Amino acid sequence: MLAEEFQATVANGKIQIPELLMSEFEGCEVRVIVLKTNKKKSLPFDLRKLFQNTQILPQVQSISENEIIAEIDNYRQGR
């Protein structure tokens, strides 16, 4: 199975396949999954402010780089 991903705008109920992919799919039966991007919807809070507030917490500032690396390694190993 060949899978390609691209962004397109629906116009009159149709999606244009990019020129570079047209010959690959021409005349073929395809499976289509449509995902709508919602650019207008924003988070109900300011994500940057949340990050800033989290980073100033004393317990966050006391975490060393080695502790972060060890925690990531443990997570990846399922511990």
GUNU-431448 format. One record per atom (N, C-alpha, C, O, CB): residue number from 1; residue in three letters; atom name; x, y, z. Coordinates in pm, whole numbers, plus 50000, padded with zeros to 5 digits. Glycine has a CB too. Layout:
// residues N
NUM|Ala|CA|X|Y|Z
...
END
This chain:
// residues 79
1|Met|N|50085|49882|50000
1|Met|CA|50000|50000|50000
1|Met|C|50089|50124|50000
1|Met|O|50185|50133|50077
1|Met|CB|49904|50000|50122
2|Leu|N|50057|50216|49916
2|Leu|CA|50127|50344|49908
2|Leu|C|50046|50447|49984
2|Leu|O|49925|50458|49965
2|Leu|CB|50149|50388|49759
3|Ala|N|50110|50522|50070
3|Ala|CA|50041|50628|50145
3|Ala|C|50116|50759|50126
3|Ala|O|50239|50763|50134
3|Ala|CB|50030|50592|50298
4|Glu|N|50043|50863|50102
4|Glu|CA|50101|50996|50088
4|Glu|C|50018|51093|50171
4|Glu|O|49897|51073|50188
4|Glu|CB|50106|51041|49938
5|Glu|N|50081|51195|50222
5|Glu|CA|50011|51297|50300
5|Glu|C|50035|51433|50236
5|Glu|O|50147|51465|50196
5|Glu|CB|50057|51297|50449
6|Phe|N|49929|51511|50226
6|Phe|CA|49942|51647|50174
6|Phe|C|49826|51728|50227
6|Phe|O|49725|51674|50274
6|Phe|CB|49944|51648|50018
7|Gln|N|49840|51859|50221
7|Gln|CA|49732|51948|50262
7|Gln|C|49665|52003|50138
7|Gln|O|49730|52032|50038
7|Gln|CB|49786|52063|50352
8|Ala|N|49534|52017|50147
8|Ala|CA|49457|52070|50035
8|Ala|C|49335|52141|50089
8|Ala|O|49296|52123|50204
8|Ala|CB|49417|51957|49937
9|Thr|N|49275|52223|50005
9|Thr|CA|49151|52291|50039
9|Thr|C|49039|52230|49956
9|Thr|O|49052|52215|49834
9|Thr|CB|49162|52445|50014
10|Val|N|48931|52195|50022
10|Val|CA|48817|52138|49952
10|Val|C|48747|52250|49876
10|Val|O|48714|52354|49933
10|Val|CB|48718|52067|50051
11|Ala|N|48725|52229|49746
11|Ala|CA|48657|52328|49662
11|Ala|C|48548|52256|49583
11|Ala|O|48576|52165|49506
11|Ala|CB|48758|52401|49565
12|Asn|N|48425|52297|49604
12|Asn|CA|48310|52235|49537
12|Asn|C|48305|52084|49562
12|Asn|O|48271|52006|49473
12|Asn|CB|48315|52262|49386
13|Gly|N|48341|52045|49684
13|Gly|CA|48335|51904|49721
13|Gly|C|48450|51819|49668
13|Gly|O|48444|51697|49678
13|Gly|CB|48209|51846|49674
14|Lys|N|48553|51881|49612
14|Lys|CA|48664|51806|49553
14|Lys|C|48797|51845|49619
14|Lys|O|48816|51958|49664
14|Lys|CB|48671|51832|49401
15|Ile|N|48887|51748|49622
15|Ile|CA|49022|51769|49674
15|Ile|C|49119|51745|49559
15|Ile|O|49115|51639|49496
15|Ile|CB|49054|51674|49796
16|Gln|N|49204|51840|49531
16|Gln|CA|49302|51829|49422
16|Gln|C|49426|51756|49472
16|Gln|O|49486|51795|49573
16|Gln|CB|49340|51969|49367
17|Ile|N|49463|51651|49404
17|Ile|CA|49587|51580|49436
17|Ile|C|49703|51659|49377
17|Ile|O|49695|51700|49261
17|Ile|CB|49586|51432|49382
18|Pro|N|49810|51683|49453
18|Pro|CA|49923|51759|49401
18|Pro|C|49981|51696|49274
18|Pro|O|49981|51574|49258
18|Pro|CB|50032|51770|49508
19|Glu|N|50028|51780|49184
19|Glu|CA|50080|51733|49055
19|Glu|C|50185|51624|49068
19|Glu|O|50188|51529|48990
19|Glu|CB|50138|51849|48978
20|Leu|N|50272|51637|49167
20|Leu|CA|50379|51538|49184
20|Leu|C|50325|51399|49214
20|Leu|O|50394|51299|49191
20|Leu|CB|50472|51582|49296
21|Leu|N|50203|51390|49265
21|Leu|CA|50145|51261|49301
21|Leu|C|50041|51210|49202
21|Leu|O|50001|51094|49208
21|Leu|CB|50083|51270|49436
22|Met|N|49998|51295|49111
22|Met|CA|49890|51260|49019
22|Met|C|49916|51130|48944
22|Met|O|49829|51043|48940
22|Met|CB|49867|51371|48920
23|Ser|N|50032|51114|48884
23|Ser|CA|50059|50995|48803
23|Ser|C|50060|50868|48889
23|Ser|O|50026|50760|48840
23|Ser|CB|50194|51010|48730
24|Glu|N|50097|50881|49014
24|Glu|CA|50101|50765|49104
24|Glu|C|49961|50712|49134
24|Glu|O|49942|50592|49151
24|Glu|CB|50172|50802|49235
25|Phe|N|49863|50802|49141
25|Phe|CA|49728|50764|49181
25|Phe|C|49626|50762|49066
25|Phe|O|49514|50716|49085
25|Phe|CB|49680|50856|49287
26|Glu|N|49664|50811|48950
26|Glu|CA|49570|50821|48838
26|Glu|C|49508|50685|48806
26|Glu|O|49580|50588|48783
26|Glu|CB|49642|50876|48714
27|Gly|N|49376|50679|48804
27|Gly|CA|49303|50558|48769
27|Gly|C|49296|50454|48879
27|Gly|O|49240|50347|48859
27|Gly|CB|49365|50497|48650
28|Cys|N|49352|50483|48994
28|Cys|CA|49354|50387|49104
28|Cys|C|49239|50411|49201
28|Cys|O|49194|50524|49219
28|Cys|CB|49488|50395|49180
29|Glu|N|49192|50304|49261
29|Glu|CA|49097|50318|49370
29|Glu|C|49178|50351|49495
29|Glu|O|49279|50286|49523
29|Glu|CB|49011|50186|49390
30|Val|N|49135|50452|49570
30|Val|CA|49211|50496|49686
30|Val|C|49121|50501|49809
30|Val|O|48999|50511|49798
30|Val|CB|49274|50634|49660
31|Arg|N|49181|50494|49925
31|Arg|CA|49112|50513|50051
31|Arg|C|49144|50654|50098
31|Arg|O|49261|50694|50099
31|Arg|CB|49155|50403|50159
32|Val|N|49042|50730|50136
32|Val|CA|49061|50870|50172
32|Val|C|49020|50893|50317
32|Val|O|48911|50853|50358
32|Val|CB|48981|50963|50078
33|Ile|N|49105|50955|50392
33|Ile|CA|49075|50999|50528
33|Ile|C|49089|51150|50528
33|Ile|O|49194|51202|50490
33|Ile|CB|49169|50930|50636
34|Val|N|48987|51220|50569
34|Val|CA|48990|51367|50567
34|Val|C|48997|51417|50711
34|Val|O|48912|51383|50793
34|Val|CB|48865|51425|50493
35|Leu|N|49097|51498|50740
35|Leu|CA|49113|51559|50872
35|Leu|C|49104|51709|50857
35|Leu|O|49182|51770|50784
35|Leu|CB|49249|51517|50937
36|Lys|N|49010|51769|50925
36|Lys|CA|48992|51914|50915
36|Lys|C|49083|51983|51017
36|Lys|O|49083|51950|51136
36|Lys|CB|48843|51953|50939
37|Thr|N|49160|52078|50969
37|Thr|CA|49241|52158|51060
37|Thr|C|49157|52277|51103
37|Thr|O|49087|52338|51022
37|Thr|CB|49375|52204|50994
38|Asn|N|49166|52309|51229
38|Asn|CA|49087|52419|51283
38|Asn|C|49184|52527|51332
38|Asn|O|49224|52527|51448
38|Asn|CB|48992|52371|51397
39|Lys|N|49219|52617|51243
39|Lys|CA|49317|52720|51276
39|Lys|C|49261|52827|51368
39|Lys|O|49336|52895|51437
39|Lys|CB|49368|52784|51149
40|Lys|N|49130|52843|51369
40|Lys|CA|49069|52951|51446
40|Lys|C|49055|52918|51594
40|Lys|O|49052|53008|51678
40|Lys|CB|48934|52984|51389
41|Lys|N|49045|52790|51626
41|Lys|CA|49022|52751|51765
41|Lys|C|49153|52762|51844
41|Lys|O|49256|52708|51803
41|Lys|CB|48966|52607|51772
42|Ser|N|49147|52831|51955
42|Ser|CA|49266|52845|52038
42|Ser|C|49241|52778|52172
42|Ser|O|49128|52745|52207
42|Ser|CB|49302|52994|52057
43|Leu|N|49347|52757|52244
43|Leu|CA|49336|52696|52376
43|Leu|C|49265|52792|52471
43|Leu|O|49272|52914|52454
43|Leu|CB|49475|52658|52431
44|Pro|N|49196|52738|52571
44|Pro|CA|49125|52826|52664
44|Pro|C|49218|52895|52764
44|Pro|O|49171|52963|52855
44|Pro|CB|49022|52746|52739
45|Phe|N|49347|52878|52746
45|Phe|CA|49444|52942|52835
45|Phe|C|49570|52975|52756
45|Phe|O|49590|52923|52646
45|Phe|CB|49477|52852|52958
46|Asp|N|49653|53060|52811
46|Asp|CA|49777|53100|52745
46|Asp|C|49885|52997|52777
46|Asp|O|49935|52991|52889
46|Asp|CB|49821|53243|52790
47|Leu|N|49921|52916|52678
47|Leu|CA|50017|52808|52698
47|Leu|C|50154|52862|52738
47|Leu|O|50221|52802|52823
47|Leu|CB|50029|52725|52571
48|Arg|N|50197|52973|52679
48|Arg|CA|50327|53030|52716
48|Arg|C|50330|53071|52863
48|Arg|O|50429|53049|52933
48|Arg|CB|50360|53152|52627
49|Lys|N|50220|53130|52909
49|Lys|CA|50212|53172|53049
49|Lys|C|50217|53050|53141
49|Lys|O|50280|53054|53246
49|Lys|CB|50084|53255|53074
50|Leu|N|50149|52942|53101
50|Leu|CA|50153|52818|53179
50|Leu|C|50296|52767|53189
50|Leu|O|50340|52728|53297
50|Leu|CB|50062|52712|53116
51|Phe|N|50369|52765|53077
51|Phe|CA|50508|52720|53078
51|Phe|C|50594|52808|53169
51|Phe|O|50674|52758|53247
51|Phe|CB|50566|52719|52936
52|Gln|N|50576|52939|53158
52|Gln|CA|50654|53031|53241
52|Gln|C|50626|53008|53389
52|Gln|O|50718|53004|53470
52|Gln|CB|50622|53177|53203
53|Asn|N|50498|52994|53423
53|Asn|CA|50462|52972|53563
53|Asn|C|50514|52839|53615
53|Asn|O|50554|52829|53731
53|Asn|CB|50310|52978|53579
54|Thr|N|50515|52738|53529
54|Thr|CA|50566|52607|53569
54|Thr|C|50717|52613|53589
54|Thr|O|50770|52554|53684
54|Thr|CB|50530|52501|53464
55|Gln|N|50787|52683|53501
55|Gln|CA|50933|52688|53508
55|Gln|C|50985|52765|53630
55|Gln|O|51099|52744|53670
55|Gln|CB|50986|52751|53382
56|Ile|N|50905|52851|53689
56|Ile|CA|50953|52926|53806
56|Ile|C|50927|52852|53937
56|Ile|O|50970|52898|54043
56|Ile|CB|50885|53063|53812
57|Leu|N|50858|52738|53932
57|Leu|CA|50835|52660|54053
57|Leu|C|50969|52607|54106
57|Leu|O|51051|52558|54029
57|Leu|CB|50737|52542|54025
58|Pro|N|50991|52617|54238
58|Pro|CA|51120|52573|54295
58|Pro|C|51152|52426|54265
58|Pro|O|51267|52393|54237
58|Pro|CB|51119|52594|54445
59|Gln|N|51050|52338|54272
59|Gln|CA|51077|52196|54248
59|Gln|C|51120|52169|54104
59|Gln|O|51189|52071|54078
59|Gln|CB|50955|52114|54281
60|Val|N|51079|52253|54011
60|Val|CA|51120|52237|53871
60|Val|C|51263|52285|53852
60|Val|O|51340|52224|53779
60|Val|CB|51025|52313|53777
61|Gln|N|51298|52394|53918
61|Gln|CA|51432|52450|53903
61|Gln|C|51539|52360|53964
61|Gln|O|51656|52367|53925
61|Gln|CB|51438|52588|53968
62|Ser|N|51500|52275|54058
62|Ser|CA|51600|52191|54124
62|Ser|C|51626|52060|54049
62|Ser|O|51710|51981|54092
62|Ser|CB|51555|52160|54265
63|Ile|N|51557|52036|53940
63|Ile|CA|51578|51914|53863
63|Ile|C|51700|51933|53772
63|Ile|O|51708|52030|53697
63|Ile|CB|51451|51877|53779
64|Ser|N|51794|51837|53781
64|Ser|CA|51915|51849|53700
64|Ser|C|51894|51786|53562
64|Ser|O|51799|51710|53540
64|Ser|CB|52034|51781|53771
65|Glu|N|51981|51819|53471
65|Glu|CA|51977|51764|53336
65|Glu|C|51991|51612|53340
65|Glu|O|51924|51541|53265
65|Glu|CB|52088|51825|53248
66|Asn|N|52078|51562|53429
66|Asn|CA|52097|51417|53441
66|Asn|C|51971|51348|53492
66|Asn|O|51940|51237|53449
66|Asn|CB|52215|51387|53534
67|Glu|N|51899|51412|53583
67|Glu|CA|51774|51354|53633
67|Glu|C|51669|51346|53522
67|Glu|O|51594|51249|53512
67|Glu|CB|51719|51437|53751
68|Ile|N|51666|51448|53439
68|Ile|CA|51571|51448|53326
68|Ile|C|51605|51335|53229
68|Ile|O|51516|51262|53185
68|Ile|CB|51574|51584|53252
69|Ile|N|51733|51320|53197
69|Ile|CA|51777|51214|53106
69|Ile|C|51746|51076|53164
69|Ile|O|51700|50987|53092
69|Ile|CB|51928|51225|53078
70|Ala|N|51769|51058|53295
70|Ala|CA|51741|50930|53360
70|Ala|C|51591|50901|53359
70|Ala|O|51551|50787|53337
70|Ala|CB|51793|50931|53506
71|Glu|N|51509|51002|53381
71|Glu|CA|51364|50982|53379
71|Glu|C|51315|50943|53239
71|Glu|O|51229|50856|53225
71|Glu|CB|51292|51109|53426
72|Ile|N|51370|51006|53138
72|Ile|CA|51333|50972|53000
72|Ile|C|51375|50828|52968
72|Ile|O|51299|50753|52909
72|Ile|CB|51399|51070|52899
73|Asp|N|51497|50791|53008
73|Asp|CA|51545|50654|52986
73|Asp|C|51456|50553|53056
73|Asp|O|51422|50450|52998
73|Asp|CB|51689|50639|53033
74|Asn|N|51418|50581|53181
74|Asn|CA|51331|50489|53255
74|Asn|C|51196|50476|53186
74|Asn|O|51141|50366|53178
74|Asn|CB|51312|50538|53399
75|Tyr|N|51142|50585|53138
75|Tyr|CA|51013|50583|53068
75|Tyr|C|51023|50496|52942
75|Tyr|O|50935|50414|52915
75|Tyr|CB|50968|50727|53030
76|Arg|N|51129|50515|52868
76|Arg|CA|51147|50439|52743
76|Arg|C|51165|50291|52769
76|Arg|O|51130|50208|52685
76|Arg|CB|51266|50493|52665
77|Gln|N|51221|50257|52885
77|Gln|CA|51242|50116|52919
77|Gln|C|51124|50056|52994
77|Gln|O|51128|49940|53034
77|Gln|CB|51368|50101|53002
78|Gly|N|51019|50135|53014
78|Gly|CA|50898|50085|53077
78|Gly|C|50906|50072|53228
78|Gly|O|50832|49994|53288
78|Gly|CB|50863|49955|53019
79|Arg|N|50996|50145|53290
79|Arg|CA|51008|50137|53436
79|Arg|C|50922|50238|53504
79|Arg|O|50920|50245|53627
79|Arg|CB|51152|50157|53479
END
